[in-house]
Each structure stands twice: as C-alpha cells, then as structure tokens.
Amino acid sequence: MALTKKQKKLLFTNLIRSHLFDEMVSKRMVSGRLVGFYHPGDGHLAPGVAAASFLQKSDYLSPHHRAHGMPHMLSKGIDMKYYIAEHTGKETGCCAGRSSFHFCFPEHGVFLMSGFIGYNFAPVVGLGWAAKQRGNQQVVMNCSGDGSYNEGRAHEALLMAANWRLPVVFFCENNGMAIFADANEMHPTPHISSMAKAYDMPSEIVDGQDVFASAEAALKAIKRAREGKGPTFIEAKTIRFREHDIGTPDLLGSAPRTKKQIDQLRARDPVEIATRHVREKGIFSEDEIAAIYEAAQAEVEAAEKFADDSPIPDVTEADLMKQVFYNGADV
Ligand SMILES: Cc1ncc(C[n+]2csc(CCOP(=O)(O)OP(=O)(O)O)c2C)c(N)n1
C-alpha cells in the first residue's frame, strides 16, 4: 500500500513533533523539572507515529509506554500540553495532575497508558469485542513492547482476537530489550511475530526505524480490521538509543552498553532516515523542513509554558482518586 505525498508529509511532521517533545521531556527530567519517570523515545519514535497517524478519532488506541505514548497520542490528535501538564502534576493535566504517566484521554479513545507491562492485553480484547458488537468499523490499535509478549495474557489476547476476528492490530515495538534483558534470551525465535502463526493471524515484520515502511504496514492492518477481516500482528524492529528510563544504568544483560555500540545504533536514526527520504524524493524543500521544525519547537515550548503556568491542584482526600480513573467522574 504505497503512501501518498500527503500521508508522508503527515508522518514526517508527527515524527519531528515527537522528536522535539522527547528531547524537551528528557531535558526536563535531567534538570529536575519533572518528577517520576521518563522512558525516553530517542531512536524508538517511528513505530508510534506509524501506528497512530491514520487512526480516526473514534478508534481506540493503547499507546506503548516508550516516550510515554506521545508519538502515538500526538499522531492521534491529542494536544501534548495536556500530557506535559499532567506529568508536572498540574490541575490542567488530562487527569488533573493526579496520574503521573498512567493517564487516559477517553474523548480521544486513548486508554491503557500504564507502567504495568502487558496489562493492556485483556482490555484491548474487550474494546475489540465492543467495537465488533457495535458494527461501526472502529479499530483498536494495541502498541506494546517485546517485553510484554513474554506474558501469558498476550497469548490469551492473540487467541481470542483471532478466534473472534476482532478489529485489533497488535503492533509490537520490538527494540530487543526489556529494561536490561536481551529479547533473544527470552524468546525461542528471533521474531516475536512468529507467535501470530499459532493463531492463524497474518503478520508482518517491518523496519521500525523507517516511519514510512511502518505506516504502510499499519495502514494495511487498519484497513483489514475495518473491513471486519480480523486482527493483524505487526512487528516493528526498532532501537532504544538511551537507557530504559532516565537515570537507570544502560545495561544489556549485566554489561553496560558502550559508546561505540550506541554510536553504531545511532547510524539508524529514524529522524535522519525520514529526513533523507523526504529530501531525496522531493517531498519537502529545505525551507519546508525548517518550517516543520520551527512549528514543532513552538508547539513544544507552548506546551511547556502551559504546564509551568498552570496551578498545582489543591487535592482533598475525597477527590484524590477521581481523575485517575476517569477525568471528572465519580468512582
Ligand atoms: C507487570 C510488570 N512487570 C514488570 C515491570 C517492570 N518493567 C517496566 S518496563 C519493563 C520492560 C518492558 O519492556 P518492553 O515491553 O520491551 O518495552 P521497552 O521498555 O523495551 O520499550 C519491565 C519489565 C512492570 N512495569 N510491570
């Protein structure tokens, strides 16, 4: 499914927005202007952009925790300022500053943003089932890492989604590592997508450093799901350039990853790969590329300012839990 120029423009723009967002959050974390955790997306931004850029607002999205789901969410139309206000603990955040990075955007169909690895699998089957009952062509995009597929509930979800032909896309962002553990030591095959074969589910392996190749696969899977043909498994081979979360040692197994290793990995930077592509194919001029960076930088700075200028919530014991589960609803 060849992408149009318009589709490539959208993907490139969302990738640059994700990249500048990720840089800003990483810097804030290092300088102590963000509390909690940040799982940097450097190197690992293209799969989320590819998975979510062509979803409709009514579709469901379960974002991966890498880059705190922002490549996915901003590609689905969410304003990043409500995320950054949330992570800075402000009243204007999407869950009124109560959630850190365990938030949701119900009006945009974004649920299951969580640090609980693999927790998404049962609920995406439920969302897929609900979509199928409604018969309204809604699609469920489930993004998660290789590490989450080590869990039993991943198999249950693949089985049920395949058996009931649910409109779910299993988009595995395989960076080959789960914190310090090497994926090759946790899986009997080099390709996690081989799991799909057991459930007679179509699967595809894509270059997760190439946002355009990844998006072609996503578009195909979304179309299949919308047409009622059932789930697809996409495995995007990607790379984590940085440590698992900021401040944690960067080990693979028990050995630190060396600068030389990281430099070699950085040769496959998704932003550089996409930039080369749009230049060589004449999709954007140099001036247009500069304008995309400028607009994305302005967006990131405005989001930061919005968060910094927002008030800290005055949380009472009575409403402590309220926004965590559903913004504003009684629980
Ligand atoms: C249920 C559960 N088990 C363990 C952890 C600790 N943990 C946090 S992130 C992570 C690795 C996740 O790896 P992967 O899914 O491949 O995503 P990546 O961080 O590599 O992008 C683990 C084991 C957790 N948060 N939740």
The ligand as an ORCA input file, in Angstrom:
! r2SCAN-3c Opt
* xyz 1 1
  C       3.798     -6.362     35.151
  C       5.130     -5.678     35.132
  N       6.257     -6.416     35.236
  C       7.469     -5.809     35.232
  C       7.550     -4.461     35.139
  C       8.908     -3.773     35.139
  N       9.167     -3.290     33.786
  C       8.986     -1.978     33.456
  S       9.350     -1.670     31.857
  C       9.792     -3.279     31.603
  C      10.314     -3.716     30.266
  C       9.360     -3.544     29.180
  O       9.967     -3.939     28.003
  P       9.263     -3.752     26.637
  O       7.832     -4.163     26.757
  O      10.059     -4.486     25.628
  O       9.283     -2.191     26.364
  P      10.537     -1.227     26.272
  O      10.683     -0.632     27.644
  O      11.708     -2.037     25.832
  O      10.200     -0.174     25.258
  C       9.634     -4.048     32.754
  C       9.952     -5.488     32.837
  C       6.358     -3.713     35.064
  N       6.376     -2.381     34.973
  N       5.160     -4.342     35.039
*
